[in-house]
Amino acid sequence: MGEAWRNWSGSVRFSPARRVRAHSEDEIAVVVREANAQGRSVRVVGSGHSSNGILVGPDVLVTLERLSGVIEADRTRCEARVLPGTTLEELGRLLYEHDLALPNYGDVATQTIGGAIGTGTHGSGRRLHNLSQMLIGARLVDGRGQVREIDATDVERLRAARVALGALGIFTELRLALVPAFDVERREYATSTDAALAHLDELAAHNYSFDFYWYPRRDDVKLRLVNPVGGGTRDLPYARLLERRGGYAHQLIPTHSGLPHLFEECEYAMPADAGVACFRAVRERILARWRRVVGWRVLYRTVAADDADLSTASGRDTVTVSLHQNASLPWRAFFADIEPIFRDHAGRPHWAKKHSLRGERLAALYPRWMHFQDVRAQFDPDGTFLTPQLRRLLGVAA
C-alpha cells in the first residue's frame, strides 16, 4: 500500500497503492494512460475538505497542490485562466492583484478551485450562483489519458463539467468568468429565531449575500449580511449588532479562512419556496430530540438557479440547510434522523457532504441525470475514474 491519505476531519481515510503529486498536465496524462492500460482506477483530490467518501478506493491518487496559480487574467473581459490546485483563499488574493474577484465564496476558503467546481461549492445570495457556474472553459485529462478541451460554445458538455465529481476527468486548467474587484462590509447581528424568520424574505432580497446560523441550545440566530460598501439592509431594529468589518471581498465573504475546528456536515438543497418550511421542521425535530447532544449550529443559505446537470440548484432557486456536528462526537444517528425531513421537502444532498442517497434515488432528483451519464461515458468509457463508492452514487454497474 502507498502513503495513507485522510480528509481534513479524519472521517475518510484510505491508503492508495500509489500517490502522485502532479507537476504538469503531461504527467497527469501519463499516469492516467498507464492506469487505464492496467485496468486500475484513478482519483484526484483537492484540499480534502469534503466529508463524503466518493474519493475512497482508487489504486492511484493524484494531488494537485503543485498545480497552483493564475496563468492569465483579462480585466477587460473579466476572465482568467487558473490552475485547479489553487485554493480559493489564494485565488482571491491573486485575482485582486488584477482588479478581479470571484462573484462569491463558500463559508470557508480552504478548498481548491478544481474541487469547488467539481462538487458545487456555494456561498449564499438569492442572485448568486454556486462557484461551478463560473466555469466557461477547461482543459482536462480524460479516462484514457487524452487531453480534452471544453469551451463556452460546447454548451452540453460544459453543463456536465460544471459539477462532475471528478468523473469526467482531471482538470488541468480552468477558465473562469469573474467580476471586477469590489470591497465589502460584513455585518453580523444576534436576534431571535422568530424575528429572523419573520424578516427572512426582505433580508434575502435586499442583501448581496445573506445567511444565518441557528444555535439549537439557545434557540437563537446570528444573521450575516455582506454587501458592497454602503449597500444592503441598514436598519435592523429587531437585532443587535455584533460586528461590523470592511475589506476585500475575498477576505470577508468567507467567514473562515482556516478550519480550527473539525466537524462533520450534512446539507440538502430544497426548492426556495420550501426552504422555510423545511427549516421549521428541522428546528422542531432538533429541539425535541437533539438539543442536548448537538452543540453545533445549523446554517441557512440561498443559491440562485442554474442549468448544470448535477448542480443541487439545477433548474430551481434553492435554499440550503446544513447540519454540523463536532467530528469527535456521534453524528450518524443525528444526520439519519433529519435526512427524511430534507427528502420530504424535495431536497438534493450536497455532493461533498454526508448523506445516504444512491443511484436511483438521486437520479429521480435530477432531470438531466442521463445526459450527465452519457457525457461521463464519452469522457471515461472504461470507468477509470470510478471508485466503488462513486459507482454506487451514480448507479453505474461494475
N, C-alpha and C positions, 0 to 999 in steps of 0.2 A: 504493500500500500504506500501511497505517496504522502506528502505533507498534509496534515489534518487542517480542515477549514471549519470555522463556525461563524454564524451570523452574529450581529452586534449584541443581541440579547442573550445568546447562548442556547436558545431552544432548538436551533437547527445546526447539526454537526455531522460531518462525514469526512472520509479520507479518500479522495480520488486516487486512481492509480498513478496519475501524472498531473502536475500543476505547472502551467505555463504562464509566466509573466511577460506578456507580449510587448514587443518593441515597435512592431510595424504591421501594416496590412499584409505584406508579403509573408511574414512569419505566421500570422493567423491562417492565411490561405494554405500554407504548407501543413500546418498542424491539422486542419480540418480535412484536407485531402488524404493525409496518412490515416487519420482515424476512420474516415469513410471507407477506405480501401480495406481496412482491417475489421470492419463491422463494429467499431467502437463508437461510443456516444461522447458528445462534447457539449459543455455548457459554458456560458460566460457569466462572470459575476462582477458587480459594481462595488459599491461600498459595503454591501452586506446588511443594509438597513431593513430589508424585507424580513418579515416573520413567517412567511409562507414557505413550505418545503419543496416548491417546484424545482429548486436547484439540486436537490439531493439525488445522488446516484450516478452521475456521469463517470465515464472512465477518465476523461480529460477535462480539467477545469482551467479555463482561460481567464486571467485577470487583466484589467486594462489600466491600472494606475499609472503605467508609463506612457499611455496614450492620452495626454492631457494638454489642454491649452486651446487658444484661438488661432486658427490657421489664417483667417482673413475676416475683416469686418468692413461693412459698407454702410456708412452713416446715412448716405443719401437714400439708399434702398431699404434701410433698416433691416439688414440681413447680416448673418455671419455664418462662416463655416467653422465648426468646432470639432474637437476630438472627443470621443464618447466617454473617456475616463475622467473628464473634468468634473469636479464636484460643483454643485450649484453655488456654494459659497465662493469658490474660486472663480467660477464663470461670471458671477455678478460683478466681482471686483475687476476682472479683465475687460468685460464689456463696458463698464463705466469709464475706463480709460479711452474708449472710442465714442463716448457720449451715447451709449446704447444701454438697454436694460431688457431683462425678461419682463413680460407683462405681469407675471405673478410668480409666487413661490409656494411651496408647501409649508407645513408648520415647522419643519426643520430644513436645513440646507446642507446636510452631510451626504445626501445621495449624489451619485454621478448623473450627469445629464442623460447618458445612454440608458441607465436603469430607470430613471424617472419617466422617460418617454416610453420605455418598454412596458411599464406597469401602470401607466395612467396616473402618476402622482399629480396631486392638485392642491390648490390653496382654497380660498373662499372668496366669493364675489358673484353676485347674481349675473353680471355681464362678463365674467371671466371664465375662460375655458380651463381644462386641465393642461398640464405642460406639454402633453403629446401633440396638441393642436399647433404648437409652434413649428413642428417638423414639416418642411416643404421640400425636402430632398435628402437623400442619404446614399452613401456607399456602404455595402455590406458584403461579407463573405457568406455564400450560401452553403447548403448542406453537402455539396460536392467540392467545396473549396474554390469555387469560381467567384470572382469579384463582380457584383451586380450593382447597377445604379438605378435609383428611383428619383424622379423629379416631379415637379408640380404638374406637369402635363399627364403624368401616369396616375390619374386620379384613383382608379380602383385599387392599384397596388399600394398607393400611399395611404388609403383608408385602412388597409390591412396592417401596414407597417407602423402606424401610429401607436397602437397598443398591441404588441405582438408577442410579449413574454419571452423574447429570445428565440421564438420558434421558427422565424423566417431565416435567421442568420445572425452573424455577429457584426454589429455596426462598427465601421472604421472611420466614418466621417458623417457629420450631421449638418444639414443646412437649416438654419432657424429663422423664422420671421420674428422680429423684435419690435420694440418701441423706443422712441427717444428716451434717454435717461431722464429720470424725474426724482425729485426729493419728496419725502412724505412726512406726515405726522401720524404717530400711533398714539391713540388714547385708550386707556383701559379703565373700566368702571365696574363697581360692585353694585348689584341690585338683587331684588327678589326674583325667583323663577317666574312667578305670575306676571310681574311687571315686564320682564324680558319677553315673555310670550305675547303679552298684550301689544307690545310695540315692535314685534319682530318684523312685520312686513315693511314698515316705514324705515327701519334700520337697514334692512337688506336693500331697499330701493334707493336710498339716498347716500350710501357709502360705497366707495370704490371696493374695499374689502371689509367684510363684516363676518364675525363668527362669535360664538360664545362657548364657554366652558361651564358645565353644570357640575356642582360639587355635591354628591349624594349625601354625605354625612351632615352637611349644613343645610342642604336643600336650598342653595342659593347659586348665583350665577356671576361669572365675570364676562363682561362684554369687551370685545376688542374691535376697534374701528381704525382702519388705516386709509388715509386719503392723501392725494396731492395737497401740499401745504395750502391751508385756507379753505379746503373743501369739506364736504360731508356734514353730518348732523352736528350742530354746535351746542344745542341746548338739550340736556337730558335731566330734567328736574326730578325724575324718579330714580336716579342713580347717583352714586358717589364716585367722584373721580379718584382713581388710584395712582395713575401715572400718565404723564404726557412726555413723549420723546419725539425729536425731529432728527432727520438724517436721510441717508440714501435709501432708495427702495430695497436694494439687496441687503442692507443691514437691518431693516426694521420690519419688512413683511414676514420673513421667517421669525417666529418667536424665539427659537433656539438655534444658535449656530453650532452648538455642541450637544452631546447627549449624556448629561451627567447621571441620569437615572435609567436603569434598564427596565423595560416594560414589554408586555405582550399586548397586541391590539387586534380587535375585530371591528371592521367597518362595513356598512352596507350603504348603498346609494338608492334612495327612493325617488319616485316622481315628486317634483317640487310641491304639488298640491297635496301630497300625502305626508309631507315632512313633519308638520306639527303634530298631527295625529299619531304618527309613529313615535315621535319623541315622548309624547304624553304617555303612551302605553309603556315605553321603556322606563320612563321615570317611575310610573306606578309599580312596575314589577321590581325594580331595584329597591325602592323604598320598602316594599313588602317582604322581600326575600334576601337582599344582598347588602343592605346598607352597612351592616356591621363588618362585613367581610371585605368589601371593596372600598379602599380609601382613595382610589384614583378617580379622575374626572371623566365626564362624557363630553365629547366635542361635537358641536353642531355647525355645519358649514353649507354653503350653497355653491353650485357649479353650473355654468351655462351649458346648454345642449351642444352636441357636436355630431359628426357623421362618421366617426371611426368605427370599424366593425366591432371591436371588443371593448370600446370605452364604456365605462359604467354610466356615462352621460349620453350615450349614443341615442339620438332621436328624442331626447327629453331634457328639459331643465330639471335639475336634480338638487336634492338635499341629502347630505351625508350625515350619518350619526356614527360616532366612533366610540367604542368601549376600550378602556385601558385597565390593565391590572399589573401590579408590580411583578417582575419576572421571577422573583423568589417566592411568590405566593401562588396558590392554586388558581388557575384561570379557566380550565377546560369546562367545568360544570357551569360557571358563570356565563361564558360565551354561549354554551349549548342551550342554556335556558332562555337567552334573549334572542337567539337567531330566528326562532319561529315567528317572533313579532316582526322582525325585519322582512321575512318572507311573506307574511300576511299583508304587508304593505308594498308588495311588488319590488322588494329590494334586490339589488345586484351586489354581490360581495366584491370588495376591493381585492384585486388580484394579488397584491403583495402582502396581504394580511391574513390572519387566521379565519378560516371558515370551513364548512363541511360539505359544500356543494360540489358535484362532479358531473361530467358528461351530459346526459340528457337533461338534467335539471338546469344546468347552465345554458344549454342550447335553447331551451324554451324562453329564456330571458333576452335573447339577442336575435333580432330579425335577420341580421346579416351573418349569422353564425356559419352557415355553409359557404358563404362567399369567402370568409376567412380561411376555412378549411381547404378550399380549392387553391387559394393563393399559397397557403402553407405547403401544400403538396407540390406545387410548382417549384418552390424555393428549396424544399428539403424532401425530395421524393423517397429517400431511404430512411428517414427518421433519425438522422444523425444528431439532431438537437433535442430529441425526445427522451427524457428520463421516464422511468415507470410512473412517477408521480404526475408528470406533465401529460403522459398518455391518459391516465385516469381523468385528469382535469378536463382535457379536451375531447375525451371519448374516442381516442384513436387506438385501434387494436394493435397489439404487438405483432 
